[in-house]
């Protein structure tokens, strides 16, 4: 699908060390209670098969937004249940904007409700902060997200930054890393503080694992290089709005590509965009927006992104497809 002349008025934008010794581990389907939450910035997921992981990535659920929100939120949840049943992922990742705002001080209750719904899906899940995931007390939100059923969230120690190690059955060393970065709050966009944390975390990985596993990086607000992909003719998929990288700095991408481990970067935020491409050896992609209460459904059908890892396949270690609740799939292959 080609880019057209559609122009969008930007939605209002709300602004919203030392490695801990403990590592919290979870096997497929195992729930975590609030009492079991470890003071760690790392979680570990054990996969069904060696060197393989199938995960469903979602973004911009926007629970509690706008008119008729109950019907729209239920529609979103129905889609999540359907995609999980059809595609059978071992992990669900939500790349920001799960709930919508702290209107009238309701942010914490909205966080609680959203986490309860995600916990009921019965699949381990990962939370990434988005610019609309606001609350009067983020410490409370850290606790509720960490303690929710099946949650792998370990972002309380480093302002929403953490990682998830993916290991095969009976293995202590991971075959893949998921690095989660909060680039949405308190300042929007990937900035110096996030770069500093990321570099330190990569150094810890290199020190702990001499044969360092490859990594994906997930954050909500896109890099400015998503615009570079388009300018160089490298992007495939759909694009109907500008790249809203907010206050992100271009140097962030340099840190990612020079890490030696990052294979792909995924973001959300711009609901009308679902495209990707490789830049300087790193694959960059907008995830498909999921929530019916959020904008964008008039141009880009709501759905998810299925990411399949096969670490033993050196020529093609991962595949990415856009997926839908009716079981259909779509590949990002059309030039913009």
Buried (B, 14 or more C-beta within 10 A) or exposed (E): BEBEEEEBEEBEEBEBEEBBEEBBBBEBEEEBEEEEBBEBBBBBBBBEEEBBBBBBBBBBBBBBBEEEBEEBBEBBBEBBBBBBEBBEBBBBBBBBBBBBBBEEEBBBBBBBBBBEBBBBBEBBBBBBBBBBBBBEEBEBBBBBBBBBBBBBBBBBBBBBBBBBBBBBEEBEEBBBBBBBBBBBBEBBBBBEBBBEBBBBBBEBBBEEBEEBBBBBBBBBBBBBBBBBBBEEEBBBBBBBBBBBBBEBBEEBBEBBBEBEBBBBBBBBBBBBBBBBBBBEEBBBBBBBBBBBBBBBBEBBBBBBBBBBBBBEEEEEBBEBBBBBBEEEEBEBEEBB
